[in-house]
Amino acid sequence: MRTVCTLLLCALFLGAGSVVSAQDSKSGSPEPGTVTLSGYIVDAMCGNAIAKKSDPMKKASRHTRACALAEACAAEGYGIFAEGKWVLFDEAGNALANAALKKEERQQQLYFRVRGKRQGDRFAVTAIEPVPAPGTTDTSGSPSPR
């Protein structure tokens, strides 16, 4: 009797494991090594300078969309200030960031969620989406009501 119970329990656990695995693959769980960063997207020309300042997150929040899209600045590529650190994007990330900024209505507080993988000194971006900046309730860049 004990052996039958043990076999039934094993079959139950194996079956449950198959269901969980199938659900995980259907939900589109991220590829191993994928990282999500949330922060301010800034062009590399300005970002490299901001990274040397005190309180770079505050300065990055004030960086403007117009500057990031200016021809000379956009040509240098983009990066993100996330958790106080400056991370440069790869070429694909630069194109995704430029497209996201062109669609964006906010003029400052250019806060985004970025998914990808670290590859050397760059971040290989696979997705960028606008999200409300800390202290705001929407993606318009306006401070939240108090």
N, C-alpha and C positions, 0 to 999 in steps of 0.2 A: 504494500500500500504506500509505503514511504517513497519508494522509487517512482511510482506512478505520479504522486504529487510533485516530486522534484522535476520529473519530465514535463508535467503540465506547466509548472512555474517557469521553467526554461523556455518552453515554447511561447508562453505569454510574454516574457521579457523580450525574446527575439522578435516577435511580431510587433510589439510596441516600439522597439528600436527602429524597425523598418518604417513604421508610420511616421515617427519623428524625422527620420532622414528624408523621407519623401516630402514632408511638409517644409523642411528647411530648403530643399532644392527648389520647391515651387515658389517659396517666398522671395527668391532672388537674393539670398544672403550673400554678403560681399565676398569677393575672392580673398583668400588668405593673404595677409599682409596689407590689405586695404586700410587706410587711415582716413578719418574724417576730421577736418580742421574747420573751426569757425572763427572768423576774424575779418579784418578790413583788407580789401584788395586795393593795392597801390601800385603804380607803375614803378619799375625797378630804379629809374633815375632818382625819383623822390624817395622811394623806399630805402635805398642804400643810405641816403642822408638822414632820414628819420630814424633809422636803426641806431645811429650814433648819438641821438639826443636823449635827454632824460624823459621818461614817460612816453615812450614811442607809441603806445596804444592810443593815448589821448591825441597825439599829433596825427596819427594815422586816421583817426575818426574825423578829423577836420579836413583831410585831403579831399580835393574836389574831383568830381567826375570830369569836368572840362579839362583839368590838367592831365588826368589819367588817359584821356582820349586825344590829347594834343599829339600831333604827328611825331615830334621828337621824343616825347615821353613814351608813347605807345611803341615806338620802334625799339626801345630798350627792353620791352617785355614787362611781365608783371610778377607779383608775389603777394603773399598774405602775411599780415601781422596777426598771429594767433598765439594766445597765452604769453604775450610779451616778446615773442620771437619772430624774426623775419625769415620767411621761407620763400625762395625763388621757384617759379614754375618752369616746367619744361616747355618746349615749343608748342606742343598740343595745348597745354595749359594756358599759354599766352594767347592763343587763338580763341579758346573758350572764354577766357577772362575778358578779352576785347569785345566779343559778341555779347556777353552778359552785361558789360558796362554800357554798350550802345542801347540795349533794351531798357536799362535801368532808368527810373524817373528821379530817384534820389540824387541830390547834388552833392551831399556829404554823407557821412556815416554809411559808407559803402560796405556793409556787412554781409558776408556770404558764408554758406556752408560749402566746403570744397572736399571732394572725395578723390583719393588717388593713393599712390605709393611713393615712398621716399626712394629716390635712385641717386645715390651719391649726394651731391650738394644741391640737387633739384628735387622738385615734387612733381611726379608724373600724374597730371590731373586727368580724371575720367569724367567728372561731373561738377558743375557749379550751380548753386541755386541761391537766390536772395533770401535772406531771413531778417527778421527785425534785429536791429542793433540793441545791445544792452541798454535798458532804460527807455526803450520805445515799445510801442504795441503794434506797430505796422512797419512796412518796408518803405514808407514815404520819407523817412529821415527826420520826421517831426518828433519832438520829445513827447513822451507819454503824458497824458493829463494827470495832474496831482490833486 
